[in-house]
């Protein structure tokens, strides 16, 4: 199983296609990233308490749905580099 410490640096530099198993047992393929130049600008509300980070779940930017999504690290079936040029801003 890949760890958060292994995959997060890749996502900060690249766009990945991640295949994982959802909670309902179906498979989902997501093209995602954590590259700053592909993330939306999100203003943080200083009055809103910060959520505790779940070490087993990784939030990412879904480039097809243009929204933050997450998946469990132990549900990853495979991942590969995606065609990054298709998602350049």
N, CA, C and O atoms as a GROMACS GRO file, in nm:
protein
  356
    1UNK      N    1   0.084  -0.118   0.000
    1UNK     CA    2   0.000   0.000   0.000
    1UNK      C    3   0.089   0.124   0.000
    1UNK      O    4   0.187   0.132   0.074
    2UNK      N    5   0.055   0.221  -0.083
    2UNK     CA    6   0.129   0.347  -0.087
    2UNK      C    7   0.086   0.433   0.031
    2UNK      O    8  -0.030   0.430   0.072
    3UNK      N    9   0.179   0.507   0.083
    3UNK     CA   10   0.149   0.593   0.198
    3UNK      C   11   0.124   0.735   0.152
    3UNK      O   12   0.156   0.772   0.039
    4UNK      N   13   0.066   0.814   0.240
    4UNK     CA   14   0.040   0.954   0.210
    4UNK      C   15   0.172   1.028   0.185
    4UNK      O   16   0.180   1.114   0.097
    5UNK      N   17   0.275   0.993   0.262
    5UNK     CA   18   0.406   1.057   0.245
    5UNK      C   19   0.469   1.023   0.110
    5UNK      O   20   0.554   1.099   0.062
    6UNK      N   21   0.430   0.913   0.049
    6UNK     CA   22   0.485   0.874  -0.081
    6UNK      C   23   0.409   0.939  -0.197
    6UNK      O   24   0.470   0.985  -0.293
    7UNK      N   25   0.275   0.943  -0.189
    7UNK     CA   26   0.196   0.990  -0.303
    7UNK      C   27   0.174   1.142  -0.304
    7UNK      O   28   0.161   1.201  -0.411
    8UNK      N   29   0.170   1.203  -0.188
    8UNK     CA   30   0.143   1.347  -0.181
    8UNK      C   31   0.248   1.430  -0.256
    8UNK      O   32   0.210   1.521  -0.329
    9UNK      N   33   0.378   1.403  -0.240
    9UNK     CA   34   0.478   1.480  -0.316
    9UNK      C   35   0.463   1.463  -0.468
    9UNK      O   36   0.491   1.557  -0.543
   10UNK      N   37   0.422   1.347  -0.512
   10UNK     CA   38   0.400   1.324  -0.656
   10UNK      C   39   0.284   1.410  -0.703
   10UNK      O   40   0.293   1.475  -0.808
   11UNK      N   41   0.176   1.411  -0.626
   11UNK     CA   42   0.058   1.490  -0.663
   11UNK      C   43   0.086   1.640  -0.660
   11UNK      O   44   0.021   1.716  -0.732
   12UNK      N   45   0.182   1.684  -0.580
   12UNK     CA   46   0.216   1.826  -0.575
   12UNK      C   47   0.297   1.869  -0.698
   12UNK      O   48   0.308   1.988  -0.728
   13UNK      N   49   0.353   1.770  -0.769
   13UNK     CA   50   0.433   1.799  -0.888
   13UNK      C   51   0.367   1.756  -1.018
   13UNK      O   52   0.398   1.812  -1.124
   14UNK      N   53   0.277   1.658  -1.014
   14UNK     CA   54   0.221   1.595  -1.134
   14UNK      C   55   0.069   1.583  -1.126
   14UNK      O   56   0.007   1.611  -1.024
   15UNK      N   57   0.012   1.540  -1.239
   15UNK     CA   58  -0.129   1.504  -1.247
   15UNK      C   59  -0.134   1.352  -1.258
   15UNK      O   60  -0.067   1.294  -1.343
   16UNK      N   61  -0.213   1.289  -1.173
   16UNK     CA   62  -0.222   1.143  -1.173
   16UNK      C   63  -0.362   1.096  -1.208
   16UNK      O   64  -0.462   1.164  -1.182
   17UNK      N   65  -0.368   0.979  -1.268
   17UNK     CA   66  -0.493   0.906  -1.282
   17UNK      C   67  -0.490   0.799  -1.174
   17UNK      O   68  -0.404   0.712  -1.174
   18UNK      N   69  -0.585   0.808  -1.083
   18UNK     CA   70  -0.589   0.715  -0.969
   18UNK      C   71  -0.714   0.627  -0.984
   18UNK      O   72  -0.825   0.678  -0.999
   19UNK      N   73  -0.694   0.497  -0.980
   19UNK     CA   74  -0.804   0.401  -0.980
   19UNK      C   75  -0.817   0.349  -0.838
   19UNK      O   76  -0.721   0.299  -0.780
   20UNK      N   77  -0.938   0.361  -0.783
   20UNK     CA   78  -0.959   0.316  -0.645
   20UNK      C   79  -1.097   0.256  -0.631
   20UNK      O   80  -1.184   0.275  -0.716
   21UNK      N   81  -1.116   0.184  -0.522
   21UNK     CA   82  -1.245   0.123  -0.492
   21UNK      C   83  -1.320   0.212  -0.394
   21UNK      O   84  -1.269   0.243  -0.286
   22UNK      N   85  -1.441   0.251  -0.432
   22UNK     CA   86  -1.524   0.334  -0.346
   22UNK      C   87  -1.583   0.250  -0.232
   22UNK      O   88  -1.575   0.127  -0.234
   23UNK      N   89  -1.640   0.317  -0.134
   23UNK     CA   90  -1.700   0.247  -0.019
   23UNK      C   91  -1.807   0.147  -0.061
   23UNK      O   92  -1.823   0.042   0.002
   24UNK      N   93  -1.882   0.181  -0.169
   24UNK     CA   94  -1.989   0.091  -0.214
   24UNK      C   95  -1.937  -0.026  -0.298
   24UNK      O   96  -2.016  -0.107  -0.347
   25UNK      N   97  -1.805  -0.035  -0.316
   25UNK     CA   98  -1.745  -0.146  -0.388
   25UNK      C   99  -1.720  -0.119  -0.536
   25UNK      O  100  -1.650  -0.198  -0.601
   26UNK      N  101  -1.774  -0.010  -0.589
   26UNK     CA  102  -1.751   0.021  -0.730
   26UNK      C  103  -1.612   0.083  -0.747
   26UNK      O  104  -1.553   0.137  -0.653
   27UNK      N  105  -1.561   0.073  -0.870
   27UNK     CA  106  -1.432   0.132  -0.900
   27UNK      C  107  -1.450   0.270  -0.959
   27UNK      O  108  -1.546   0.296  -1.033
   28UNK      N  109  -1.358   0.358  -0.926
   28UNK     CA  110  -1.365   0.495  -0.978
   28UNK      C  111  -1.226   0.534  -1.023
   28UNK      O  112  -1.127   0.510  -0.954
   29UNK      N  113  -1.221   0.596  -1.140
   29UNK     CA  114  -1.096   0.651  -1.190
   29UNK      C  115  -1.105   0.802  -1.182
   29UNK      O  116  -1.201   0.862  -1.230
   30UNK      N  117  -1.005   0.863  -1.121
   30UNK     CA  118  -1.007   1.007  -1.102
   30UNK      C  119  -0.876   1.067  -1.150
   30UNK      O  120  -0.768   1.016  -1.119
   31UNK      N  121  -0.886   1.175  -1.226
   31UNK     CA  122  -0.768   1.249  -1.267
   31UNK      C  123  -0.756   1.363  -1.168
   31UNK      O  124  -0.843   1.449  -1.159
   32UNK      N  125  -0.645   1.363  -1.093
   32UNK     CA  126  -0.635   1.454  -0.980
   32UNK      C  127  -0.493   1.507  -0.962
   32UNK      O  128  -0.398   1.457  -1.021
   33UNK      N  129  -0.484   1.610  -0.880
   33UNK     CA  130  -0.355   1.673  -0.853
   33UNK      C  131  -0.360   1.752  -0.723
   33UNK      O  132  -0.466   1.771  -0.663
   34UNK      N  133  -0.243   1.796  -0.681
   34UNK     CA  134  -0.228   1.894  -0.573
   34UNK      C  135  -0.133   2.005  -0.617
   34UNK      O  136  -0.081   2.079  -0.534
   35UNK      N  137  -0.111   2.017  -0.750
   35UNK     CA  138  -0.024   2.121  -0.804
   35UNK      C  139  -0.086   2.257  -0.779
   35UNK      O  140  -0.202   2.280  -0.814
   36UNK      N  141  -0.010   2.348  -0.719
   36UNK     CA  142  -0.062   2.480  -0.685
   36UNK      C  143  -0.119   2.554  -0.805
   36UNK      O  144  -0.221   2.622  -0.792
   37UNK      N  145  -0.056   2.543  -0.922
   37UNK     CA  146  -0.103   2.619  -1.038
   37UNK      C  147  -0.231   2.562  -1.098
   37UNK      O  148  -0.289   2.625  -1.186
   38UNK      N  149  -0.276   2.446  -1.053
   38UNK     CA  150  -0.401   2.387  -1.101
   38UNK      C  151  -0.511   2.388  -0.995
   38UNK      O  152  -0.624   2.349  -1.023
   39UNK      N  153  -0.479   2.432  -0.874
   39UNK     CA  154  -0.577   2.439  -0.765
   39UNK      C  155  -0.650   2.573  -0.768
   39UNK      O  156  -0.593   2.674  -0.809
   40UNK      N  157  -0.776   2.574  -0.724
   40UNK     CA  158  -0.847   2.701  -0.716
   40UNK      C  159  -0.796   2.782  -0.597
   40UNK      O  160  -0.737   2.728  -0.504
   41UNK      N  161  -0.820   2.911  -0.603
   41UNK     CA  162  -0.785   2.996  -0.489
   41UNK      C  163  -0.901   2.987  -0.390
   41UNK      O  164  -1.015   3.021  -0.422
   42UNK      N  165  -0.870   2.940  -0.271
   42UNK     CA  166  -0.972   2.921  -0.169
   42UNK      C  167  -0.937   3.008  -0.050
   42UNK      O  168  -0.829   2.998   0.007
   43UNK      N  169  -1.030   3.094  -0.013
   43UNK     CA  170  -1.009   3.178   0.105
   43UNK      C  171  -1.057   3.104   0.228
   43UNK      O  172  -1.168   3.050   0.232
   44UNK      N  173  -0.971   3.102   0.329
   44UNK     CA  174  -1.003   3.034   0.453
   44UNK      C  175  -1.077   3.129   0.546
   44UNK      O  176  -1.038   3.245   0.561
   45UNK      N  177  -1.182   3.080   0.608
   45UNK     CA  178  -1.254   3.158   0.708
   45UNK      C  179  -1.179   3.142   0.841
   45UNK      O  180  -1.173   3.032   0.895
   46UNK      N  181  -1.122   3.251   0.893
   46UNK     CA  182  -1.044   3.239   1.017
   46UNK      C  183  -1.128   3.197   1.137
   46UNK      O  184  -1.074   3.151   1.238
   47UNK      N  185  -1.260   3.214   1.129
   47UNK     CA  186  -1.347   3.177   1.241
   47UNK      C  187  -1.392   3.031   1.235
   47UNK      O  188  -1.446   2.978   1.332
   48UNK      N  189  -1.369   2.968   1.122
   48UNK     CA  190  -1.411   2.829   1.105
   48UNK      C  191  -1.302   2.736   1.158
   48UNK      O  192  -1.186   2.747   1.118
   49UNK      N  193  -1.338   2.646   1.249
   49UNK     CA  194  -1.236   2.554   1.303
   49UNK      C  195  -1.183   2.462   1.193
   49UNK      O  196  -1.256   2.419   1.104
   50UNK      N  197  -1.055   2.434   1.201
   50UNK     CA  198  -0.991   2.348   1.103
   50UNK      C  199  -1.025   2.202   1.133
   50UNK      O  200  -1.023   2.158   1.248
   51UNK      N  201  -1.057   2.127   1.025
   51UNK     CA  202  -1.090   1.985   1.041
   51UNK      C  203  -0.964   1.906   1.075
   51UNK      O  204  -0.855   1.937   1.028
   52UNK      N  205  -0.981   1.805   1.157
   52UNK     CA  206  -0.870   1.715   1.187
   52UNK      C  207  -0.838   1.633   1.063
   52UNK      O  208  -0.929   1.585   0.995
   53UNK      N  209  -0.712   1.617   1.034
   53UNK     CA  210  -0.670   1.542   0.916
   53UNK      C  211  -0.675   1.393   0.944
   53UNK      O  212  -0.621   1.345   1.044
   54UNK      N  213  -0.742   1.320   0.854
   54UNK     CA  214  -0.748   1.175   0.865
   54UNK      C  215  -0.625   1.117   0.794
   54UNK      O  216  -0.610   1.139   0.674
   55UNK      N  217  -0.538   1.044   0.864
   55UNK     CA  218  -0.416   0.993   0.801
   55UNK      C  219  -0.442   0.888   0.692
   55UNK      O  220  -0.353   0.858   0.613
   56UNK      N  221  -0.562   0.831   0.688
   56UNK     CA  222  -0.595   0.727   0.592
   56UNK      C  223  -0.663   0.780   0.466
   56UNK      O  224  -0.686   0.704   0.372
   57UNK      N  225  -0.695   0.910   0.463
   57UNK     CA  226  -0.770   0.970   0.352
   57UNK      C  227  -0.688   1.084   0.293
   57UNK      O  228  -0.625   1.161   0.365
   58UNK      N  229  -0.690   1.094   0.159
   58UNK     CA  230  -0.617   1.199   0.092
   58UNK      C  231  -0.711   1.286   0.010
   58UNK      O  232  -0.770   1.238  -0.087
   59UNK      N  233  -0.726   1.414   0.048
   59UNK     CA  234  -0.806   1.505  -0.035
   59UNK      C  235  -0.720   1.554  -0.152
   59UNK      O  236  -0.602   1.585  -0.136
   60UNK      N  237  -0.782   1.560  -0.270
   60UNK     CA  238  -0.714   1.603  -0.392
   60UNK      C  239  -0.809   1.690  -0.475
   60UNK      O  240  -0.929   1.694  -0.446
   61UNK      N  241  -0.757   1.757  -0.576
   61UNK     CA  242  -0.839   1.834  -0.668
   61UNK      C  243  -0.872   1.746  -0.787
   61UNK      O  244  -0.782   1.703  -0.860
   62UNK      N  245  -1.000   1.717  -0.808
   62UNK     CA  246  -1.049   1.637  -0.921
   62UNK      C  247  -1.058   1.730  -1.041
   62UNK      O  248  -1.142   1.820  -1.044
   63UNK      N  249  -0.972   1.708  -1.141
   63UNK     CA  250  -0.965   1.798  -1.255
   63UNK      C  251  -1.084   1.786  -1.350
   63UNK      O  252  -1.114   1.881  -1.421
   64UNK      N  253  -1.150   1.674  -1.351
   64UNK     CA  254  -1.266   1.658  -1.439
   64UNK      C  255  -1.392   1.721  -1.377
   64UNK      O  256  -1.470   1.785  -1.447
   65UNK      N  257  -1.410   1.702  -1.248
   65UNK     CA  258  -1.528   1.756  -1.180
   65UNK      C  259  -1.504   1.895  -1.122
   65UNK      O  260  -1.597   1.959  -1.072
   66UNK      N  261  -1.380   1.940  -1.127
   66UNK     CA  262  -1.344   2.073  -1.075
   66UNK      C  263  -1.393   2.094  -0.932
   66UNK      O  264  -1.460   2.191  -0.899
   67UNK      N  265  -1.356   1.996  -0.847
   67UNK     CA  266  -1.395   2.001  -0.706
   67UNK      C  267  -1.297   1.918  -0.624
   67UNK      O  268  -1.231   1.828  -0.676
   68UNK      N  269  -1.288   1.949  -0.496
   68UNK     CA  270  -1.207   1.866  -0.408
   68UNK      C  271  -1.281   1.736  -0.382
   68UNK      O  272  -1.401   1.736  -0.353
   69UNK      N  273  -1.209   1.626  -0.391
   69UNK     CA  274  -1.260   1.493  -0.361
   69UNK      C  275  -1.152   1.423  -0.279
   69UNK      O  276  -1.039   1.472  -0.267
   70UNK      N  277  -1.186   1.310  -0.222
   70UNK     CA  278  -1.086   1.235  -0.146
   70UNK      C  279  -1.106   1.086  -0.165
   70UNK      O  280  -1.212   1.040  -0.207
   71UNK      N  281  -1.002   1.012  -0.134
   71UNK     CA  282  -1.008   0.866  -0.139
   71UNK      C  283  -0.922   0.810  -0.027
   71UNK      O  284  -0.828   0.874   0.021
   72UNK      N  285  -0.957   0.691   0.012
   72UNK     CA  286  -0.880   0.622   0.114
   72UNK      C  287  -0.755   0.563   0.050
   72UNK      O  288  -0.761   0.505  -0.058
   73UNK      N  289  -0.643   0.577   0.117
   73UNK     CA  290  -0.517   0.527   0.062
   73UNK      C  291  -0.518   0.376   0.044
   73UNK      O  292  -0.459   0.324  -0.050
   74UNK      N  293  -0.586   0.305   0.135
   74UNK     CA  294  -0.590   0.159   0.124
   74UNK      C  295  -0.686   0.110   0.016
   74UNK      O  296  -0.696  -0.010  -0.009
   75UNK      N  297  -0.758   0.204  -0.050
   75UNK     CA  298  -0.850   0.165  -0.157
   75UNK      C  299  -0.789   0.181  -0.296
   75UNK      O  300  -0.851   0.146  -0.396
   76UNK      N  301  -0.666   0.235  -0.303
   76UNK     CA  302  -0.601   0.256  -0.432
   76UNK      C  303  -0.568   0.122  -0.496
   76UNK      O  304  -0.503   0.037  -0.436
   77UNK      N  305  -0.614   0.106  -0.620
   77UNK     CA  306  -0.584  -0.014  -0.698
   77UNK      C  307  -0.459   0.012  -0.782
   77UNK      O  308  -0.370  -0.072  -0.789
   78UNK      N  309  -0.455   0.130  -0.847
   78UNK     CA  310  -0.339   0.167  -0.928
   78UNK      C  311  -0.338   0.317  -0.948
   78UNK      O  312  -0.438   0.385  -0.926
   79UNK      N  313  -0.224   0.368  -0.991
   79UNK     CA  314  -0.214   0.508  -1.028
   79UNK      C  315  -0.106   0.523  -1.135
   79UNK      O  316  -0.012   0.444  -1.141
   80UNK      N  317  -0.122   0.625  -1.219
   80UNK     CA  318  -0.025   0.650  -1.324
   80UNK      C  319  -0.027   0.799  -1.358
   80UNK      O  320  -0.120   0.871  -1.321
   81UNK      N  321   0.075   0.844  -1.429
   81UNK     CA  322   0.079   0.983  -1.472
   81UNK      C  323  -0.029   1.006  -1.575
   81UNK      O  324  -0.048   0.924  -1.665
   82UNK      N  325  -0.099   1.118  -1.563
   82UNK     CA  326  -0.203   1.155  -1.658
   82UNK      C  327  -0.145   1.253  -1.759
   82UNK      O  328  -0.033   1.302  -1.741
   83UNK      N  329  -0.220   1.280  -1.864
   83UNK     CA  330  -0.180   1.378  -1.964
   83UNK      C  331  -0.198   1.517  -1.906
   83UNK      O  332  -0.306   1.576  -1.914
   84UNK      N  333  -0.094   1.567  -1.847
   84UNK     CA  334  -0.100   1.694  -1.774
   84UNK      C  335  -0.134   1.811  -1.866
   84UNK      O  336  -0.200   1.905  -1.823
   85UNK      N  337  -0.090   1.808  -1.990
   85UNK     CA  338  -0.112   1.919  -2.082
   85UNK      C  339  -0.260   1.946  -2.105
   85UNK      O  340  -0.298   2.060  -2.134
   86UNK      N  341  -0.343   1.846  -2.093
   86UNK     CA  342  -0.486   1.862  -2.113
   86UNK      C  343  -0.550   1.947  -2.003
   86UNK      O  344  -0.663   1.994  -2.019
   87UNK      N  345  -0.480   1.966  -1.893
   87UNK     CA  346  -0.538   2.036  -1.778
   87UNK      C  347  -0.462   2.163  -1.741
   87UNK      O  348  -0.490   2.224  -1.638
   88UNK      N  349  -0.367   2.204  -1.824
   88UNK     CA  350  -0.294   2.328  -1.796
   88UNK      C  351  -0.389   2.446  -1.805
   88UNK      O  352  -0.480   2.446  -1.888
   89UNK      N  353  -0.370   2.544  -1.721
   89UNK     CA  354  -0.454   2.665  -1.721
   89UNK      C  355  -0.401   2.766  -1.822
   89UNK      O  356  -0.459   2.873  -1.837
   0.00000   0.00000   0.00000
